[in-house]
């Protein structure tokens, strides 16, 4: 059992198998089977959007609530280099692609539901989701065009002097904090639209 769960790939496949088993069981119990119609495809897109969003915002919160406050407590001679060399590049990979796919699935979902233009233009009836979308777009821009280029200097993917690395770390850290701040109203707006929160 331990060998099985030591593999991320096997764990993900098992999760998908469990999902399929749940769907089949639910169909057997309720008599309602999946009909691959527009409603089902928009549901799947919403599920993918939420899944990607959990990856993105989860890692954003990991950086801000766990890694950033903990790094100064780690002895530089011991483990700090290991975090920067091994953990940070992996976390940044999932972080930036989580952001990209959250935005992509969100825009596709808005298009599939027919409100993408109304939301982006903040038309009446689409204020909450529109504000949430714009905040998410700003945050994703920050990830790809401010945080990632600066973190590349910090982790040594781009050559930089010690002073440039320090400045890049401060810029990436400040922008990450800005994204954390923006995530609070962004998540509220995303939930508020369909749950009458505004």
N, C-alpha and C positions, 0 to 999 in steps of 0.2 A: 504494500500500500504506500509506504514512504517513497519507494522508488518511482511509483507512478506519479505521485504528486510533486516529486522533485522536478518533473518536466513541465514547463509552462505550456508547451504545445499539446501534450496529452491532457493537461488540465482544461485547456480551452476546448479541445475536441469533446471531452467529457461534458463540459458545460453545454455545448451545442446539442449533444446527444440527449442530455437531460431536458433541454428545452423542447426538443422534438417529442420526447416521451410525454412531457407535460401536455403538449398540444394534442397529441393523439389521445391521451387519457381524458382530457377535457372534452374532446369531441365524442368519445364513447359515453361519457357520463351525461353530457348535456344534449347530445344528438345534433349539436351545431358544429359543422365542419367548416374548415377554412374555404372561403370562396375567393379566389384570386381576382377580386374586382378593385375598383379605384379606392374604396374605403380600406381594403386590406393593405394595398400597396402604400397608402399614406400612413397607415398604422405602423407598418414595417419601417418606413422612413423616419417616423417620429421615434421609434425604438432605437434605431441606429443613431439618430441625432442625440438622444439622451445618453446612449452608451459612449459616444465620442465625447460628449460634454462632460461626463463623469471623469473620463481619462484626463481631459484638459484641465478642468477646474480642480480636480483632485490633486494633480501634480502642482498646479499653481499654489494650492493651499499647503501641500507638502513643503515646497520651497519656502513659503512665508511663515508657516507655523512651526516647522521642524528644522529644516536644514539651515536656513539663514541664522536663526537665533542660536543654534547649536554649534555651528562652525567655530566661533571664537573660543568656545570652551574646549576644543580639541587641540591637543599639543601638536603644533606644526611639524615637529620632528617625527611624530608617530603616525597618525592616520589621516591628517588633513589632505595630504597629497593623493592618497588613495581615493578619497571622496571626489576630489577634483579630476583625477585621471580616469576613474572607472565608473563611479556612480553618476556624476553630473552629466557626462556625455550621453549615457543611456536615458537618463531622466529628460534631458533636453530633446532627444529624438522623439520620445513619446509625447512630450509636451507640445512641440511645434506641430507634429502631425495630428495630434488630438485637436489642436486649435483649427488646423486646416479642414479636417473632416467634419468638425462640429459646424463650422461656417458653411461648408458645402452641403451637408445634409439639411441644415436649417434653411438655406436658400431654396434647395430642391423641394423641401416640405412646403414652404410658403408658395412656391410656384404651383405645386400639385394641388394645393388648396385654393389657388386662384386669388391670393391676396398679396403677392410679392410687391407689386407696384404701389398699392395702397399703403402697405406697411412702410416701405422705404420712403414714401412721400408724406408719411404721418397723417394720412387722411382719417377723417372721423370714423370711429369704430375700430380703428387699427392703431391707435396711439400707443398702447402698452407694448404690443408686439413690435411695433416699429422702433420705439425707443430702445427696447431690448436688442433688436437686430443691429441698430447703429452702435450701441455700446459694445456688442460682441465683435462687430467689424473693427472698431477702434482697438479693442483688446488684441484681436488677431494680427492687426497691423503692427502693434507694439511687439508681439511675439516674434514675428518674422523679420521686421525691419529695424528694431531697436535692441530687443533682448538677445536674439540669436547672434547678430553680428558682434555684439559686445562680448557675449559669452564665448564666442570662438577665440577671442583674444585671451580671455581668462583661462580657458582649458588648453591653450597652446595650438589650436588648429590654424591660427593666423599669427604670424610673428608680431611680437609687440615687446616693448621695453617694460621693465618693472613698473614704471610710472604709468605707462599706457594701460597695462593690465589692471592696475589699481583703479584708474579712472573708468575703464570699461566695466569693471565690477560694480563700481558705484552707480554708473548709469543703468546697467542691467538691473541692479537691485532696486533702484528708485522706480524704474518702469514696472518692475514686477509688483511693487507695492501699489502703484497706481492701478494696475490691472486688478489687484485684490480689492481695492476700493470700488472700482467700477463693477466688479463681479456681483456685489451685493444688490445694487439696483437692477443690474442686468437680469439676474436670476429672478428677482421679484417680478419684473416686467414680463418675462417669459411665462411665468406661472399665472400672473394676474389676468392676461388676455382671455384665457378660456375659463377662468374661475372667478370672474367679476371682482378682481381685487382692486381696480382703480375706480 
